[in-house]
Each structure stands twice: as C-alpha cells, then as structure tokens.
C-alpha cells in the first residue's frame, strides 16, 4: 500500500521538519522528524509507515480564578488556597530586565497575560501535557511489525493529540486517535468554569486508551483524515467540538473512491488538489439570485465571474478571488447581525500573540453555506438575505477593484494571495530579502486538499497554514517514495540547502530518502563521526 501525508503548520522558516534516516543495531527508520523532538512522527521502518494530522481533540481547559488580596492565593470552595509562585527574570537588550511573576494553581498556571491583557478575569489552564506523564508513542513504533503493536505504543502519549494513519507491507491499513484526554467533572471544557466551585475541574484519571477510537482495514480500502470530527457525537468519550469542516476529507474520499491503480505520482497529485466543494453547495443558490445590473453593476459583475468559474481554487483563477472576497464580506455581515461587538472573534480573531486566530475562521465558509441555503427569517432584522448577498457581491467587486485594479484579468488568486515563507528575522527590511522565501503564487484555501488557509479576516493575507512537508511512502517499492519540505534542510540562509526543496514542493514533487545500504553509500557526500570523550 501507499501512505501519503501532508500536515499543516504556519509558513515558517527554517522548515519545522527535518528529513532523516536513522539506523541502529535493533531498528531503522526514515522520514520527517519534528525539529527539537526526539522521534520521527512521519516515517517508515521498512515494514510499516505512518503519518499524522492534528486531531483537534480537547486536552486543555481554562478556569476562572478568584485571586486573593495577597495576589498569591486563589479561592477553592470557602477557602483561599496558596499558589506556587514562579519568578521568571528576562533580560532584555537595551532595556530594563523584566520580572514575570507566574501563579500556579491546583488546576495549572494563570495565563491571562498571554491571551489578552484587557481580559477582566484571571484564567488558569489545565492541560494533559502539563502533567508528569510517561511518553512512548513514536519512540516505540520504530519496531512495530503489526497494527496492534503500533497502536499499543500510544497508550502512553500525553500529546499532542493526533490522527495517526498506518500502512504495512502485509497490506494492512488503519487509523488511531492518539493523545490522552481528561475526564471532566462538569461540562465539556468549551466555556471557562469557576475554579472555586469544587464541582468543576478534572478527575485525576484520564480517558482509558481502550476507549480511544481507531479503525482497522476498512472495506473501502482506504483511510483518510483531515482535521475533522473523528467519530459522531455520542460514540465513546467526549473528544471535543472544535474541528474543521469536512470538505477536505470529502474531496479526498471522492477522489480515492473514483479510481484504482494508485501510485506515488497519483497520490502527489491528490495532495495538490484545489477543488472547492463549498462552491458546489453554494453555486445554485447564489446564481439563482436576480441582480439588477443598472442598480448594482458591481454585484452583477461579480456574479458573472462566479458563473464562469470552474470551482477550482487554482493560482491563476479569477473566480476564486471573487469567491473569497464575497465569502469574507457575507461572513462579516452574518456575524455582525448577531454579534455587533464580538463579531471579529466569532469569525476567527484570536487573543494576543499566542492565539492570533482560532478555528472559527476555517469553519466560516461552512457556516455561510448552511445559512445561505436555509436563510433563517429575521437574521438581518429589517433587511433580507437577497439584499445582504447583493451588497456582499458589490463589496467583493469594490474591494478587488480598489486593491487590484478594475480589470478582472489582474485578479488571479495566486497573485492576490501569494505565499511567503517567513523567518522570524525576516519581519524587518532588508532582512526579509535574506531570510524569507517568496512571494510565489499559491492556490488552495481552507477547504481544499492542498490547504492554504486565510480566513475571512484577511482573505488576501499570507496563508496561515500550509503543508510544510509532504511525503508519499510506497511500501512495495521504497525507492519510489518521495519527501519534500517548504524550504530546505538548512537553517542557514547562506546555505544552498536553505530553500533547495522549495521548487519541488511547489510542483508537488519530492526527493527520495536513501534506504538500502547501497543507496545510502551512493548518496553520501560527507561523513561526520561522533566519538564519546575518553
């Protein structure tokens, strides 16, 4: 079988993944390591292969704390309980040293300052990954010779929460949801609860691994994950609510079910697929709208371009740009109608630098499609759905004309929303010319298999997430397997390996990782030997 993987992270440099091949007397593994981590989350041991996507299950909760007059205690029941206090001294170049004082409650640290200094409440955070728990998971799967052995390794894996897919040379395939989850005393963690109430909080024991969902050798002949809800509500333990819409998974399943005879090249093409399923659901409803061209010339112009659009979020598509501009305009109007003050947060605005955006942004189009098809009465008060849609079409054209010219030939999606891989030092000129890569035309959006999300707050901004690494592992022919990075192996911008994989990544291609000893010998250009000190 084949195993294809392309998990999404922010478009950052150096690349967060590092391609590697490790060989020991007891095991061997090749694939993509996460820089700074001790394992290979995407890889193969020669018999089995595995890959990951973010599970988005809920292993973290916030609690509202009542801090005592001494500033170092919190209320629990009828008593004030002392907190542990951690003092962090941070030296700042050219400025005074900053002393950060962190309170640690029985639930976890108070993190309000990280979210937004204007928040009136003190919020503490409980997280499974803050507990002192054993970690095995990816450290043990390097020796797995069955799906059962592979699964069992993740009984000790506190996080991150992941969908892990599996394939092996015997033809078996599977999926396991990993990442230990809490058992809540009250509620489901979606709203911060008062920490002082002893009825709130977590049980000491976690959800047993045996209750975590998995799938083995399905009749469809394929397994796919794409950050969506893993199982229907009510089946098994509570897993979470904050998933992305199922459009990407639906498109992947549609393509996988449409043909046989898959090979590495075909899987790579699927990773680059930019078909827009929300537009399929939206098209008939929107194009049935009657627009008076004399009264609303811009709206009529937008509707004409959408009617001619093929539904592909391709880099050279004009209709894709109109679709995104219209979606952003109507999403904002829908949110403002019900939340005139809080609407930015309702469509994805985050809290401070640590959470700059939320998944509400990636689910905005799904909500728009549903509401536009249902058109609930009274949503916009005295205005109606047709009027708001026409105004949104008009706004879309106005935004495009004012920002990119009146000729639609200049509205190609990849030019309006290009991709730049950003280095932390590249935020200032002229360092951006040294450290950043791009801009380059980029297709896709939040709901296409080739994910490149923006969201309605900044539809033409740099993509917030993309597939920093892609791989397709052919277990029947390991030499045909291919790996790529958005960037390169080196973190040195003066190295030729800083961005030498970027062009391959843009084309959906990749490089092999030498596996057989003869292949390793042929590919070797330098050898570094590390010897223990005497």
N, C-alpha and C positions, 0 to 999 in steps of 0.2 A: 504493500500500500504506500500511498504518499501522505506526508504530513506537511501542511503549509501553515505558516504563522506570520502575522504582521501586527504586533501590538502597538498601541498608540501612546505617545508621550508628547510633551511640548517640543517645538522645533529648536532644539538647543545644540550648541557646540561647546566642548567636544561631544561627540556622539556618546550617549549614555550606555551604549552596548559595545562590547569588545569581543571580536571573533577569536576563538581559541580552540586548541586541541591538546588535551591532557592524556598522558599515558602513564600508568603505574603498573607494578607487577600484578595487581589484583583487578584493575578495571581501566577502562578507556572511555573517553567522552569527547565529543567535539560539538561546537555550536556557539551560541552567543551568551557571554557572561554579562551580568549587570555590573557596571563599574563600581567597585567598592564592596561588592557582595562576594560571598565565598563559594558560590555554586554556579551551575550552568542552567538557567531557567528555560532555555530554548536549545534543544540539542538532541544528540543520539549517542547511544553506547554501542552501536553496531548491530544490536538486535532490536532495540526499541527506540522510538523517537517520541519527543514530547514538545508541546508548545503551550503558550499561556495567553489569556486575555484578562483584563481586570474584571473581577466578579461583581464589584459594587455592592456586595453584601454589607450589612451594618454591624461593624465591630467596635463602634465608637459612639458614645453618648455624651451630651452636655447636661449639666445640672446647675440650677440657680442657687448660689450660695448666699447666706446672710453672714457677712463678716462682722465680727465683734468690734467694740470700741478700741481694743488694743491693736487692731489691724493684723493680728496673728492668730485668730481663732475663728471658728465658724459654728453656727447653730446646728445641733443634731438633737432632734426632739426638743426637750425643755432645757437643754444644757448647752453651754458654749464649750467646744472641744478645741484644744490647742492644735495648730497645724505645724507641720515641719516647715522650716523656713530655709530656703536656699539663697545664698547671696552670690550673684554672678558679677564679677568685675571685668568689664570690657574696655580695653584700651582702644582709643580712637585717635588716629593720626591727625595732628593739627587741632585737636580739641580736647576738652576735659574728659577724663575717664568716666564711663557710665557704670553706675552700680544698679543692677537689676535685682529686685527682691521678689522671689517666687514663693508663693504659698502652695503647699502640697496638702490637700485634704485627704480624708479616707477614701474619697472617690478618685482623686487624682489631682494634678496641678491646676491652679487657677490660670486660665489662658486668655482672659478678656483682652489684655493689651495686644495680643497677637491678631485678634479679629477686628476690632474697631474701638478706638479709644473713647468714642462717643456713646458706647453702649451703657445704659444705666445700671445693668445688673452685673454682678460678678459671676462668671461662668467657670465651672471646673469641668475637666474632661476625664472620663473613664474610657480606657481603650484596652482591648485584649493584648495588644502588642506592647503595652507598658508593664505588663505582668512579667515576673521572672519565670518564664516557661521554657522547657527544652525545645530545641529546634532540630528537626531531622529533614523530612521532606526531600528537597532537591539534593541534599548531601548523600542520601541513600539510593536514589533512583538510578544512579550510575551503574548499579549492579543488578537492576531489575531484569528478570527473564520471564515475567508474566504480568498481566494487568493486575492480578490480585496482589502480587508483591509490590508493584508500582503504587497502587492505591494505599496500601498499608503504611507506606513511608510517611504519608501526610497526616497520620493520626497525631503527630507532633509537629504542627506547623502553625504558630500563632499569627502569622501574617507575613506579607499582605494577603488579602483574600483574592483568590484567583480561580478562573476556569482553567483547568489543565486538561488538554487533549492528549491522546495516546494512540500509537500505532506500533505494530511489531512485525517482524519477518514472517511470523506464522499466520499473518492475515488478520489478526485481532485489532479492533479499534475500540476506543472508549473515551469517557469524559468523567472527571471527578471535580466537584466543587470543594476547594480547599481553603483553609483559613479558619481558625477556631472562633466561635461566636458565643456571645454571652446569653445567659438565661436571665431575663428581666423580671423583677418582682411585680412591676406595674407598667402598663403601656408598651409601646414598641420603639421608643427612643427618638421618634421623629420630632417631638417637641420637648425642650428642656423642662424637667420637673423640679419642684423644690427639693433641695438636698436635705432640708431639715426634717422632712417627713420620713420616718423610718419605713413606711410602706413603699417608698421609691428606692431605686438602686438596683444592684445586680446580686444574684445568688453567687455563692463562692464557686460552685462548679459550673463548667461550661457545657455547651451543647455536645453530647457524645458524638464522636466521629461516625459511629454506626448510623446516625440519623442524617448525616450529610448526603445530599443526592448525588447519584452517579448514573452512568449509562454504559452498557457493555454490548458491543456487537449488534447494533440496531439493524432491523430488517431493511432500512433504506440503503444501507451500505456506506453511509457517511455520517460524520458527526461535525457540527459547526457551533461556534459560539461567537457572539458579537456584543457583549456587554449588556444583553437584555435580561429580562426576568428569567431565572433558570428553571423554575417549576411554577405551576399555577398556585395561587393563594390557597392556603388550607392544606396543602400536601407537605407533611413534615413540619419541622420547627420554623419559626418566623426567621426569615433571612434578610428582609429589608424591603424598601419601597422605592429607592432612588435609582432606577435603572434607565437606560436609554430606550428609545422606541425600537420596535422590531424590524424596521425597514432594511437595515443592512443584512440581518440574518435571513429575512425573507428572500432578498435578492440572491444571496449566496446559495440558499436552498433551491431556489428556482433554477439557477444555472447548474448546480451539481446534479439535479434530478433530470436535466434535459439531455444528457448525453452519457456515454460510456467512453472507455478508452482514454482515460486521463493520463497525462504525462506532466513532467516538470514545467514545460513551456505553457501548457494549458492552465495549470494552476497559477502560474505567474500572471497570465492574462486576467484571471479572475481577481487577483489581488489589485489589478489596475482598473477594474470595472467602475464606471461612473454613472450607471443607470439610476435615475431618480424615481423611486417608487411613490413618494408622496405626490408627485405631479400626476401620476396615473390616477390617483384617487381624487385629485383636485380639478383635473382638466375639464371634465364635462360640466361640473358645477360652475366653474369660472367662465368658460367660453359660452355658456348659455345666457350670460348677462347681456342685457341690452344697454349699450352706451351711445349716447348722442355725441357724435364726433364734433358737431358745431359747439356744443356746450363744454365738452370735456375732450379736447383734442389730444391732450397728453395721455389720458386714460385709454382712449381709442388706439393710440399708437402702441402703448404697452400691450394691450390685448391682441393686437395684430401680430406683434413679435412673439407673444406666447403661443398663439395659434400655429405659427410656423415652426415652433421649437420641437425638436425630436425627443425631448426629455432626457438628454444626456448632459451631465454636468462636466462637459469637456472644456479644456482650457481655451479653445477657440470659439466657444458658443456665446452668442449674443443673448439668446433666450434665457440661458442660465443666469445671466446678470440681472435681467428683468425679473425673473422668478425670485431671486434672492432679495432684490430691493423691495419688491412687492410684499414678500413674506415678512421682512423686517418692519415695514410700515403698518401692515394689518396686525401683526403680533403686538406692536406697541399700542395700537388703538384698542385691541381686545383687552389688554391688561389695564390700560388707563381707565377704561369704562368701569371696572370693578375695584381697582386699587389706585385711585388718583395720586396718592402719595407714595405708595410702596411698589408701584409698577416696575421700576428698574430691577428690584430683587425678584419679582415674580417672573421675569424673563431671563434671569441668569446673572445679574450683577452680584459680585461676591462681597466679602467682608475683609478689607485690608489686604496687605500683600500676600499673606499666607493662603488666602482663599480668594483669588481675584475674580473667579467666576464659578458658577455652580452648574449642575446638570440640568437645571431648568432651561438653560439655553439650548441644549441639544434636543430637548423634547418639545421645543416651541412649535416646530412645524407640524408635529403630530397633533398637538392640541388645536392648531389653526385648522388643519384639515377636518378634524372631527367637528369643531364648532361651525365651520363654514357649511358643512353638509347638513348639520342639524338646525342651524340658525335659530337658537332659542329666542323666543319672543322677549322683548324688553331689555335685551342685553345692553343696548346703547341708549336707553332712555327714550327720548323723543325721536331719535334717529333710527334708521333701519339698516339692515345688513347690506342691501344693494348700495345704499348711499355711502356707507363706510368702505365697501370694497372699491367703489369707483374713486373715492377720494384717495385710497391707498394706491390704486393704479396710477392716478395722477401724480401722487407724491413720488412714486418709484421713478417715473419718467423725469420728473423735475430734478431729483437727486442725481440721476445719471447724466442729464444734460448739463447741470451746473458743475458737476465734478469732472466729467469726462468728455464734454462736447456734445453738440446737437446731432452729430452723425452717428447712428447706431453701429456703423462699422468700427467705431472706436470703443465699443462696449464689450469686448471679448472678455469672458470670465477670468481667464488666466492672467490677463493684463491688468484688470481692475483689482484682482485679489491675488497678487503674486506671492510666492513663498520666499522668505529669507530665513536661513538657519542662523540663529543669533547666539553669539558668545557673550558671557557676562561683561567682558571688557569692550564689546562692540557697541555698547549703548551710546558711546560718545564718538563724535567725529574728531580726528580722522581715523580712529582706531577701528571703526566699523569696516573700513576698506581692507584692513589687515585680518581681522578675526572673523567676520561674518562671511557666509557664502550665500550668493544670490544677490538680488531677487531673480527668480525664474518663474515662468508661467506655470500655474498649478491648477489642475482640475479637481473635481470631487467636492463634497461638502459633508455635513454631519451624518447624512443618511445614505451615503454611497459606500460600497465595499472599500474603495480607495478613499479612506476617511481623511478629510481635511476640514475640520470644523471651524466655524467662526461664531455663529450665533447672531441673533437679531440686534444685539447692542452694537456690534461693529461688523456688519456683513462684508465689508471690503478691507478689513484689517488682516494682518498676518495670521495664518491659520493657528488656532490654539492648540490643536493636537494633530498628529500625523503618525504614520508608521515609520518610526526611526530605524527599524530594522525589518527586513523581510527574509524569509527563508522558505524553501521547499525541499524537503528531505525525501529522497527516493530510496526506500529500504531494500528494494530489489537491485538497485544499481547505485550504490553510494557515490560513485564518481560523478554521477549526473546531478547530484544535489547542488543547490545554489543558495548563497547567502549575500546580503547586501546591507549597507549602512547609509543613512542620510548623512553623508560626510565622509569620514575615513577612520582609520585605526589610530592615527596620531592625534595628540592634543596640542602639538606644536604647529602654529600656523605657517612656519617656515619649512616644515617638512612636506615632501611631495605626497605623503600619505595622510595629510590633514583632510583633504577633500577628494582623493582619487577614486572613491567609490560612489561619489555623488552622481556622476553622469549615468552609471549603470543603474543606480537606484531610480533616477528619473525615468528611465526606459523600462523599468520593471524587470531588469535583469540582475545578475549577480555573479559571484565568483565561487569556485569550489573551495572547500577546506580539505586539504590532502589527508587521506585516511590511512591507506595501506602504507607500510614502511617504505616501499619503493617510491610511492607518490610523495611521501614526506621528504625522502632523500633528494628527489628530483626538484622539489620546490624550495629546498633550503638555500638561502643566500648568505646566512651568517649564523653562527652558533655562540651562545653565551653559556658558560659553565659556572654554576654557583657551587662553591665548596664550603663546608662548615669550617669555622675557625678552629684552630687547634687549641 
